[in-house]
Amino acid sequence: MGDSSKPDQKTKPRRLWRKLVGFSLLGIAVLLVLIQLVPFGRDHSQPAVTKAAFFADPRARQIADDSCNDCHSNLTRWPWYTNVAPASWLVQQDVDEGRAGMNLSEWDKPQPSLDRVIEHIESGEMPPLKYKVMPNHAAARLSEADREILVGAFRVLYARQPPEAIKASDPDDD
Ligand code: HEC
Protein backbone atom coordinates (compact mmCIF):
# COMPACT_ATOMS: atom_id res chain seq x y z
CA MET A 1 0.00 0.00 0.00
CA GLY A 2 2.77 2.41 0.99
CA ASP A 3 4.52 1.47 -2.28
CA SER A 4 1.88 3.12 -4.45
CA SER A 5 3.28 6.51 -3.47
CA LYS A 6 6.66 5.60 -4.99
CA PRO A 7 5.97 4.17 -8.44
CA ASP A 8 9.61 4.34 -9.58
CA GLN A 9 10.79 2.02 -6.80
CA LYS A 10 10.17 -1.01 -9.05
CA THR A 11 11.30 0.42 -12.35
CA LYS A 12 14.68 1.66 -11.15
CA PRO A 13 16.28 -1.74 -10.53
CA ARG A 14 14.88 -2.99 -13.82
CA ARG A 15 16.44 -0.12 -15.71
CA LEU A 16 19.74 -0.73 -13.99
CA TRP A 17 19.51 -4.41 -14.92
CA ARG A 18 18.85 -3.57 -18.54
CA LYS A 19 21.84 -1.27 -18.59
CA LEU A 20 24.02 -4.01 -17.16
CA VAL A 21 22.90 -6.50 -19.78
CA GLY A 22 23.48 -3.92 -22.49
CA PHE A 23 27.02 -3.20 -21.31
CA SER A 24 27.78 -6.89 -21.01
CA LEU A 25 26.61 -7.61 -24.55
CA LEU A 26 28.65 -4.69 -25.81
CA GLY A 27 31.66 -5.98 -23.86
CA ILE A 28 31.29 -9.43 -25.40
CA ALA A 29 30.94 -7.96 -28.89
CA VAL A 30 34.07 -5.83 -28.44
CA LEU A 31 35.95 -8.84 -27.09
CA LEU A 32 34.88 -10.99 -30.04
CA VAL A 33 36.19 -8.35 -32.42
CA LEU A 34 39.46 -7.91 -30.51
CA ILE A 35 40.28 -11.64 -30.32
CA GLN A 36 40.18 -11.77 -34.13
CA LEU A 37 43.47 -9.85 -34.01
CA VAL A 38 45.30 -12.78 -32.36
CA PRO A 39 47.35 -14.30 -35.18
CA PHE A 40 47.27 -17.91 -33.90
CA GLY A 41 44.96 -20.27 -35.78
CA ARG A 42 44.68 -18.51 -39.12
CA ASP A 43 47.74 -19.60 -41.06
CA HIS A 44 46.03 -22.88 -42.11
CA SER A 45 49.27 -24.50 -43.09
CA GLN A 46 49.22 -27.35 -45.61
CA PRO A 47 52.68 -28.84 -45.35
CA ALA A 48 53.83 -30.94 -48.31
CA VAL A 49 52.74 -34.56 -48.47
CA THR A 50 56.05 -36.38 -48.00
CA LYS A 51 54.62 -39.91 -48.25
CA ALA A 52 50.91 -40.67 -48.40
CA ALA A 53 49.49 -43.67 -46.58
CA PHE A 54 47.48 -45.34 -49.30
CA PHE A 55 44.29 -47.26 -48.62
CA ALA A 56 43.65 -49.69 -51.48
CA ASP A 57 39.94 -50.00 -50.65
CA PRO A 58 38.13 -46.93 -52.05
CA ARG A 59 35.43 -47.12 -49.35
CA ALA A 60 38.12 -47.05 -46.64
CA ARG A 61 39.72 -44.10 -48.42
CA GLN A 62 36.40 -42.30 -48.30
CA ILE A 63 35.90 -43.07 -44.61
CA ALA A 64 39.40 -41.84 -43.74
CA ASP A 65 38.81 -38.71 -45.79
CA ASP A 66 35.46 -38.03 -44.11
CA SER A 67 36.58 -38.75 -40.58
CA CYS A 68 40.38 -38.58 -40.10
CA ASN A 69 42.14 -36.50 -42.76
CA ASP A 70 41.15 -33.07 -41.46
CA CYS A 71 43.29 -33.64 -38.36
CA HIS A 72 45.64 -36.45 -39.36
CA SER A 73 46.91 -35.41 -42.78
CA ASN A 74 48.29 -32.40 -44.61
CA LEU A 75 45.07 -32.24 -46.65
CA THR A 76 43.02 -30.45 -43.98
CA ARG A 77 39.85 -28.70 -45.14
CA TRP A 78 39.40 -25.35 -43.47
CA PRO A 79 35.69 -24.38 -43.37
CA TRP A 80 34.76 -20.70 -42.90
CA TYR A 81 34.46 -20.93 -39.11
CA THR A 82 38.12 -21.91 -38.88
CA ASN A 83 38.82 -18.27 -39.72
CA VAL A 84 36.89 -16.98 -36.73
CA ALA A 85 38.31 -16.92 -33.21
CA PRO A 86 37.82 -18.66 -30.84
CA ALA A 87 36.78 -21.58 -33.12
CA SER A 88 39.96 -21.08 -35.17
CA TRP A 89 42.10 -21.60 -32.05
CA LEU A 90 40.39 -24.85 -31.11
CA VAL A 91 40.60 -26.26 -34.63
CA GLN A 92 44.24 -25.24 -35.01
CA GLN A 93 45.09 -26.97 -31.75
CA ASP A 94 43.32 -30.16 -32.89
CA VAL A 95 45.09 -30.15 -36.24
CA ASP A 96 48.51 -29.48 -34.66
CA GLU A 97 48.04 -32.24 -32.07
CA GLY A 98 46.38 -34.60 -34.54
CA ARG A 99 49.18 -34.30 -37.10
CA ALA A 100 51.78 -34.71 -34.36
CA GLY A 101 50.06 -37.91 -33.16
CA MET A 102 49.61 -39.56 -36.57
CA ASN A 103 50.05 -38.09 -40.02
CA LEU A 104 48.71 -40.02 -43.02
CA SER A 105 50.57 -37.59 -45.31
CA GLU A 106 53.95 -38.17 -43.67
CA TRP A 107 54.10 -41.94 -43.62
CA ASP A 108 57.90 -41.68 -43.90
CA LYS A 109 57.95 -40.35 -40.31
CA PRO A 110 57.34 -42.33 -37.10
CA GLN A 111 53.69 -43.29 -36.57
CA PRO A 112 51.74 -44.92 -33.75
CA SER A 113 51.51 -48.71 -33.62
CA LEU A 114 48.73 -50.53 -35.45
CA ASP A 115 47.29 -51.61 -32.09
CA ARG A 116 47.09 -48.04 -30.96
CA VAL A 117 45.30 -46.96 -34.14
CA ILE A 118 42.80 -49.83 -33.91
CA GLU A 119 42.16 -49.06 -30.26
CA HIS A 120 41.38 -45.42 -31.07
CA ILE A 121 38.93 -46.42 -33.82
CA GLU A 122 37.17 -49.30 -32.05
CA SER A 123 36.72 -47.39 -28.81
CA GLY A 124 34.92 -44.65 -30.73
CA GLU A 125 37.45 -42.16 -29.33
CA MET A 126 38.31 -41.14 -32.92
CA PRO A 127 36.99 -39.13 -34.58
CA PRO A 128 36.44 -36.92 -31.50
CA LEU A 129 32.89 -36.10 -30.46
CA LYS A 130 33.40 -32.35 -30.96
CA TYR A 131 34.19 -33.09 -34.61
CA LYS A 132 31.26 -35.46 -35.19
CA VAL A 133 28.67 -33.06 -33.77
CA MET A 134 29.38 -30.43 -36.44
CA PRO A 135 26.61 -30.49 -39.07
CA ASN A 136 29.18 -30.47 -41.89
CA HIS A 137 30.80 -33.61 -40.45
CA ALA A 138 27.79 -35.93 -40.50
CA ALA A 139 29.77 -38.41 -42.63
CA ALA A 140 32.27 -38.74 -39.78
CA ARG A 141 29.69 -40.41 -37.53
CA LEU A 142 30.93 -43.91 -38.28
CA SER A 143 28.76 -47.00 -38.11
CA GLU A 144 30.04 -50.29 -36.74
CA ALA A 145 30.48 -51.46 -40.35
CA ASP A 146 32.47 -48.30 -41.26
CA ARG A 147 34.76 -48.88 -38.28
CA GLU A 148 35.37 -52.47 -39.35
CA ILE A 149 36.24 -51.39 -42.89
CA LEU A 150 38.63 -48.74 -41.58
CA VAL A 151 40.30 -51.13 -39.11
CA GLY A 152 40.68 -53.69 -41.92
CA ALA A 153 42.22 -51.04 -44.16
CA PHE A 154 44.73 -50.02 -41.45
CA ARG A 155 45.71 -53.69 -41.01
CA VAL A 156 46.42 -53.93 -44.76
CA LEU A 157 48.24 -50.59 -44.70
CA TYR A 158 50.54 -51.65 -41.84
CA ALA A 159 51.22 -54.98 -43.59
CA ARG A 160 51.94 -53.53 -47.05
CA GLN A 161 53.29 -50.12 -46.23
CA PRO A 162 54.47 -50.23 -42.60
CA PRO A 163 55.59 -46.88 -41.20
CA GLU A 164 59.34 -46.64 -41.06
CA ALA A 165 59.27 -46.36 -37.30
CA ILE A 166 56.70 -46.91 -34.59
CA LYS A 167 56.46 -44.09 -32.11
CA ALA A 168 56.97 -44.99 -28.49
CA SER A 169 53.56 -44.17 -27.10
CA ASP A 170 53.07 -42.63 -23.74
CA PRO A 171 50.46 -44.76 -21.96
CA ASP A 172 49.07 -41.65 -20.20
CA ASP A 173 48.58 -39.77 -23.42
CA ASP A 174 45.31 -40.85 -24.91
C1 HEC B 1 39.06 -33.13 -34.89
C2 HEC B 1 40.33 -33.67 -35.18
C3 HEC B 1 40.53 -35.18 -35.23
C4 HEC B 1 39.89 -36.09 -36.05
C5 HEC B 1 38.83 -35.81 -37.08
C6 HEC B 1 40.49 -37.37 -35.76
N1 HEC B 1 41.44 -37.21 -34.79
FE1 HEC B 1 42.67 -38.68 -34.07
N2 HEC B 1 43.50 -37.34 -32.77
C7 HEC B 1 43.20 -36.00 -32.69
C8 HEC B 1 43.97 -35.40 -31.63
C9 HEC B 1 43.92 -33.93 -31.23
C10 HEC B 1 44.76 -36.41 -31.08
C11 HEC B 1 45.78 -36.30 -29.95
C12 HEC B 1 45.13 -36.16 -28.62
C13 HEC B 1 44.27 -37.35 -28.28
O1 HEC B 1 44.77 -38.49 -28.29
O2 HEC B 1 43.08 -37.13 -27.99
C14 HEC B 1 44.44 -37.62 -31.81
C15 HEC B 1 45.02 -38.85 -31.57
C16 HEC B 1 44.86 -39.96 -32.36
C17 HEC B 1 45.64 -41.18 -32.24
C18 HEC B 1 46.74 -41.44 -31.22
C19 HEC B 1 48.03 -40.92 -31.76
C20 HEC B 1 49.16 -41.18 -30.80
O3 HEC B 1 49.62 -40.22 -30.21
O4 HEC B 1 49.54 -42.33 -30.65
C21 HEC B 1 45.19 -42.03 -33.21
C22 HEC B 1 45.72 -43.43 -33.49
C23 HEC B 1 44.13 -41.34 -33.94
N3 HEC B 1 43.96 -40.09 -33.40
C24 HEC B 1 43.44 -41.87 -34.98
C25 HEC B 1 42.38 -41.24 -35.63
C26 HEC B 1 41.59 -41.85 -36.68
C27 HEC B 1 41.83 -43.26 -37.22
C28 HEC B 1 40.66 -40.94 -37.06
C29 HEC B 1 39.55 -41.13 -38.07
C30 HEC B 1 38.67 -42.22 -37.83
C31 HEC B 1 40.86 -39.74 -36.26
N4 HEC B 1 41.92 -39.97 -35.40
C32 HEC B 1 40.14 -38.56 -36.37
C33 HEC B 1 42.32 -35.32 -33.49
C34 HEC B 1 41.49 -35.90 -34.44
Boltz pocket constraint, residues with backbone or C-beta under 6 A from the ligand:
constraints:
  - pocket:
      binder: B
      contacts: [[A, 63], [A, 64], [A, 67], [A, 68], [A, 69], [A, 70], [A, 71], [A, 72], [A, 93], [A, 94], [A, 95], [A, 97], [A, 98], [A, 100], [A, 101], [A, 102], [A, 112], [A, 113], [A, 116], [A, 117], [A, 118], [A, 120], [A, 121], [A, 126], [A, 127], [A, 128], [A, 131], [A, 169], [A, 173], [A, 174]]
      max_distance: 6.0
